[in-house]
Amino acid sequence: MSVNVSFEFFPPNTPEGAAKLRATRVALAALQPEFFSVTYGAGGATRDKTLDTVLEITHEGREVAPHISCIGASRETIRELLALYHQRGIRRLVALRGDLPSGMMNHGEFRYANELVEFIRAETGDWFHIEVAAYPEMHPQAASPRQDMDAFVRKVKAGANSAITQYFFNADAFLRFRDAATAAGVTIPIVPGIMPITNYTQLSRFSEACGAEIPRWVRVQLASFGDDRDAIRRFGFDVVASLCRRLVSEGVPALHFYTLNQVSPSLDLWQAARG
């Protein structure tokens, strides 16, 4: 069975970080990914860095999907960004609601991702392939799984082409979400987001912020390793490789890796997932 792969990067803050990311892209490009994506900070906090990274990837001749978030943004700002991406021949976007920067109270002219998807379609027709987010374990701000699914369906009906999930470590959560989406009439591909486990402290921080559950047996084992980074990486690889193999066996169309701008964790997991 053929399974596609894609990789997410964050825009680097230093020349050293930019050089590291270039090397990472070269290594991962050898796997012939469907696309690379580049994140976008809260309220557009990394807009210029995101744009620089996106244009550099485009110049390398690789397909790139910029993240574009609407919270705190105006229609005119989004319109200008869409026009720029269109001009540069970029054909794929990851459309997100995003988060307000700390202390900012103005949501801007959009409140939800489905409004952004609708706006992109109204402005650019079918030019862009639009990815949206999905939350197998429920968005942390949703009141219930039903409300969360309703929000996902609205994004799909607004014109999304496919979805990428928040990362998770429970395959059954993803499979139940996929079944529920199908029952709700969703027919677009839903791609699992995969987070390599290399740093327990960092993973705990990320997971608390985004609502991704680290199963208790995994947390207990990771915590028991203390500062033994090699043990954390070995155990983390086994956990996530098993997850990837299960997802591939269940017929997912692709895997999307949150690389944190590193090569080896995602590359090794992708190779393991394909057997």
N, C-alpha and C positions, 0 to 999 in steps of 0.2 A: 504494500500500500504506500502510495506517495504522500508524504507529509511535508508541507512547506515550513520555513523557519523565517523569523524576523528578529531584529535586535534593537533594543532601546538604549540610547545614550543620553547623558545630561550635558549641557554646554559647559566646557571647561572654563575655569576662572583665571588660569595662569598660562603663560607660554609653555611651561613644562607639561601642564595638563593637556594642552592642545596637541603637543607632540606625542604624548602617550595615547591620546584618542586616535590620532592618525594611524599609529602602529596597530592599535586594536582593530580599526576598520579594515586595514589591509589583511590582517589575519582572519577576521570573520567573513570578509568578502569572498575568501576562498571556498566558503561553504555554499556560495550562490544563494544568499538570502533573498526573499521576496522584496524586502525593503529594510532600511534602517529608519528608526524614528528618533526624534529629538525633543526632549521635554521643554516645558515652558513654565517659568516660575509663577508663584501666586500673584495675581493681578498684573501679569506680564512683567514680573520683576527681572526676568532674564531675557527679555525680548531681543535686545540687540545681540547678545551672545548666542541665543537660539538661532537668530537669522544668520549670523556669521557662520555658524556650524552647518546649518542647512545648505547655504550657498556653496560652502566648501565641498560638501558631499556631492552636491549636484555637479560641481565642476569636475569631480572625479569620475563622473559618468555613472553614478550609482543612484538607484531609486531611493528617495527619502520622503518620509511622512512627518512634517512638522506638527508638533502639538500646537493647538490654538485654543486658548481658553477665553471665555467671554465675561466672567465676573470682573467688574471694575472697568470694563472696556466700553467704548462708545461704538455705535454702528459705523461711524466714519473711520475710526481706527481699524476696525475689523475689515471694512471695505478696502482700505489702502493696503492692508496686509494681503488680502486675497488677490488684489490686482498685481501686487509684486510677485507673489508665488505663481500666478497665472503667467505673467510675463517671462518668468524664468523656467517655464515648462514643467513645473512641479504639478503632479497629478493626484497626489494622495495627501489627506489630512487626517489627524486625530483630533476630533472635535470634543472638547470637554467644557464642563461648567467652570472648573477651577475653584480655587479658594481665595478669599479676600486676604490681603496681607494684614498682619497684626495691627490693630488700631484703626484700620480703614472701615468706614461704615457704609460707604456708597457702593451699591451693587452694580451701578452702571445701567446701561439700557437693556441688558439681558439678565434674567434670573436663573434660567435653566438651560441645559445643553440642547434640549429639543428646539428651543428658540434659536440657538446658534445654528443648528443643522438646517432649520427652515430658512434662515437668513442666507446661508451659504448657497443653498439651492436656488433661492430667488435671485441672488446676485450672479451666480456663475453657471446655472443649469447643471448639466451632467459632467462638467469639466473635471471635478474632483471625485475621487473615490474616498468616501467619508467613513472613517473608523469612529466608533463610539465606545464608551466604557461600559462594562458589565460587572456585576458584583455577586458572585456565587454565594457569598456568605452575608449578603445584604449590605447596602451602603450604610456607613455608620450614622448618618443623619436621617435615614428612613425610619418611619414609625412602625412599619411591619413589612414582612416579605411581599405581601400583596401590593402595598404601596410602591415598593421598590420595583417590582415587576411592571406595574403600570407605568412608572417613569421610564423604564427601559423600552417598553412597547411604544411610548410616545416618540422616543428618539428614532426608533426604527421606522415608524410611520412618517416621520418628518423627512426621511430620505437617506438614512444610514445604509451603507453597503455591507458593512461587516462590523463585528465587535471584538474588542480585546478585553479580557477580564482582569480585574485586580488579581494579584497573586494569591495563592491558597496552597495548603498542604493536604487537603482532604479531597480526594478524587470524587467521593460520593457527593460532596457539596456541589461540585461543578456539574456532575451528571444529572442531579436532581434539578439544578437551575436550568440546564439545557432542555430537559424534558418539560419543565414548566413553561419555558419560553416557546417551545414548539406547540404546546397546548394552547398558548395565548395567540397563536397565529404567526409567530416569528419564523421566518424562513432563511434569514441571512446567516452566513457562517459566524460561529462564536468561537473565538480562538483563546485558549487558556494562556494566561500570563504566568510566566515561570520565574521565580526568584531563587537564585542559587543561595545556599547557606554557607557563608564564609566567616561571618562575624556575628556572634550571638547578641552582643550589646546593641549593635547597629540594627540587627533584625528586629529585636524587641521594640526598639524605638519606632521603627518604620511601621511595625504591625499595630502598635498601640494607636498610632496616628490615623491609620487607614482602615482599621477594623478587621484586618486579616488575622485569623486565629492560628496560633501555633499550638498544635495538639499538646496536651499535658505531657505525654510520654516523650515527645520531642524536646519540650522545654526542660524537663527534668534531666534528660540525658545531656543536653547541651550545657546546662548550668553545672553539671558535675565535672565537666572538663576544665573549668576555671579558665586559666590563661593559656591552656594548651591549644594553640591555633591549629596545629596539624591534626589533632584529634577532632576538633570542631569541623574542620574541612572534610575529613574522611567520612565522619558520620553524616554531615550535611549532604555530601555527595550521594551517599547511599540512599538517604531519605528522598531526595529530589529526583534522582535517577529512577527510582522505583515508581514515583509519581508519574514521571514522563512516560515510562514504558506502559503504565496502565492507561494513560490518556491516549497514547497512540493506538493501543489495542482496542480502545473504545471508539476509534474512528474520527478523532478530531482532525480538522483540516490542516492545522498548523500549530506550532508552538512559538510563542513570543517571549523572548528572554529579556529580563531586566538586568542588563549587564553590569551596571554601576561602572561602566567604562573599563571593565576588565575583560581579558581574553579567555583565560583558561577555564574558569568555572562554567561559563556558558558553552564553550566549545566542547568540553569534556562531557557535559550533560547531553548535548545534542547528539554526540557520537554514541553515548550510552542508550539514548532513547531509540535510536535506529537499529540497535542490536549489534 
